[in-house]
Amino acid sequence: MATRIRSGAVLAAFVCLGSAVIFAQTSGEATYKQRCQSCHGPTGRADSGPGLVFKVKPITDPTVKKLTEAEMIGLVRDGKGKMQPFKDELTSSQIKASTDYLRTFLK
């Protein structure tokens, strides 16, 4: 009986720890999907309706590809052109995480 309880407790600990790691890894993805995907598209190619209407540059555009991480974070934070600033809606860590997620499409 004690072994079964102990095994259950260990299993529960692993599940909780695993859930925390998965959440941490997907927070940027979740923010991107909630706040950015409508214009930048599911793969950063700006092939969504609003992305096409607003002429959003895709992640594959040479001018976008050459942006540093800090420059991208600044664009998300402060906005540019038709893109609204997110500094009052997202935390710095959310902005960085969503930018990091978008940058995965460069690979």
N, C-alpha and C positions, 0 to 999 in steps of 0.2 A: 504494500500500500504506500509506504513512504517513498519507495523508488518510483512509483507511478506519479505521485505528486511532484517529486523532484524533477522528473522527466517533463512533466507538463509545465512546470515553472521555467525550465530551461528553454523549452520550445516557445513559450510565450515571450520570453526575453528576446530570443532570436527574431521572432516575428515583429516585435516592437522596434528593435534595432534596424531590421531590414526595411521596415516602413519608413523610418526616419531617413535612412540613406536614400531611398527611392524618392521621397518628397524633396529632399535637398537637391537631388540631381535633376528634378523636373520642374523646379520652381520657375526657372527662366523660360522653359517651354510653356508652362501654364500662363505666365504673364504675356509672353509673345502671342499665344493663341487668343488670349482675351483682349489684348490691347493693340496688337500690331498686325496680326494676320489679315484682318479685313482689307487693309491697303497693300501690305507687302506680300501677301499670299502665303500659302502653307509651306513653301520652300524658298521664300525670299525673292522669287522671280517677279513679283509685282504683277502677276497675271490675273488678279481678281478684278471684279467690276470696278470698285473704287480706285484700285491701283492703276487701271487703264485710263479711267476718266481723269484722274489727277496727274497722270503721266509720271508716276513714281518710278524712279530708276531701280532696276533689278540689282540684286546682289552681284550678278555677273558683269555689270557695267564697269568698265575700267576705272572710272572716277570713284565708284563705290569701293571697288576691290582695293584701291590704294589707301583708303582711309585707315588710320590707326584705331585701335580700340578706344583710346581716349577721345579721338575726334568723333567716333560714333556715339559714345556715351554723351558727349556734349550736344550732339544733334538731337538725341532723344530727350535730354534734359531741357534744352532751350528751344527746341523746334527749329524749323527752317522752311521758308516758303509757305506752302500750304499745310505742312506738318505742324501740328500743335505742340507746344511744350508740355512735357509730362512731369516737370519738377514739382508741381503742386499735387499731382495725383499718384505718383509712384515714389517709393523710397529710393535712395541711392543704390541699395543692394538689389532692388527689383530692376532698376534701369540697367545695372551692370549685368545681372543674370540674363535679362532678355536680350541684351546686346551680345553677350557671349553665345547665347543660343542662335541668334541670327548669324553670327560669324561661323557657326558650324556648317552652314550652307556654302561657305567658300571652299571647303575641302573637297 
